[in-house]
């Protein structure tokens, strides 16, 4: 049972990282963000990216905040795994 929970958590983090990546790629083609899929991705990803964009200003034309956001998500994933290991026992 513990392994199933860990796998679900892993899949959730991976899917969200993929959504962030897809949203960032869509910024290169702004007309894609106007599609229903682009608007859905914006509603799912933008609330997470917004605090990072407020803290990290763009450098010229480059917005580095999604990179920092993905790193933060990676470290959050490690933290969730640590908590799950403490609660459920075992190592993953």
C-alpha positions in Angstrom: 0.0 0.0 0.0 2.8 2.4 0.9 4.4 1.8 -2.5 1.2 2.7 -4.3 0.9 6.0 -2.4 4.5 6.8 -3.3 3.9 6.1 -6.9 0.8 8.2 -7.0 2.7 11.1 -5.4 5.5 10.6 -8.0 3.1 10.6 -10.9 1.3 13.8 -9.6 4.6 15.7 -9.3 5.8 14.5 -12.7 2.5 15.5 -14.4 2.6 18.9 -12.8 6.2 19.4 -13.9 5.2 18.4 -17.4 2.3 20.9 -17.3 4.8 23.7 -16.3 7.1 22.7 -19.1 4.2 22.7 -21.7 3.0 26.1 -20.4 6.5 27.6 -20.8 6.8 26.2 -24.3 3.4 27.7 -25.1 4.8 31.1 -24.2 7.0 30.9 -27.4 3.8 30.7 -29.5 1.4 33.2 -27.7 -1.6 32.2 -29.9 -1.5 28.7 -28.2 -2.2 30.3 -24.9 -5.5 31.6 -26.3 -6.8 28.1 -27.0 -8.9 26.2 -24.5 -6.0 24.0 -23.6 -3.7 27.0 -23.1 -6.3 28.6 -20.9 -6.6 25.4 -18.8 -2.9 25.1 -18.4 -2.8 28.8 -17.4 -5.4 28.2 -14.7 -3.5 25.1 -13.4 0.1 26.5 -13.6 0.0 30.2 -13.2 -1.1 30.3 -9.5 2.1 28.3 -8.7 4.4 30.4 -11.0 3.0 33.8 -9.9 5.0 34.0 -6.6 8.2 33.0 -8.3 7.6 35.7 -11.0 7.0 38.3 -8.3 10.3 37.4 -6.6 12.5 36.8 -9.7 12.4 39.6 -12.3 13.0 38.7 -16.0 16.6 39.0 -17.2 16.1 40.8 -20.6 13.7 38.6 -22.5 14.3 35.6 -20.4 12.0 34.6 -17.5 13.9 32.3 -15.2 11.2 31.9 -12.7 9.8 28.7 -14.2 13.2 27.1 -13.7 13.3 28.1 -10.1 9.7 26.9 -9.7 10.6 23.5 -11.1 13.6 23.2 -8.7 11.3 24.2 -5.8 8.8 21.5 -6.9 11.6 19.0 -7.1 12.6 19.8 -3.5 9.0 19.7 -2.4 8.8 16.2 -3.9 11.8 15.1 -1.9 10.2 16.6 1.2 6.9 14.8 0.6 8.8 11.5 0.1 10.6 12.1 3.4 7.3 12.7 5.2 5.8 9.6 3.6 8.7 7.5 4.6 8.4 8.7 8.2 4.6 8.1 8.2 4.5 4.8 6.2 7.9 3.4 7.0 10.4 2.0 4.6 12.7 3.7 2.1 12.0 4.8 -1.4 
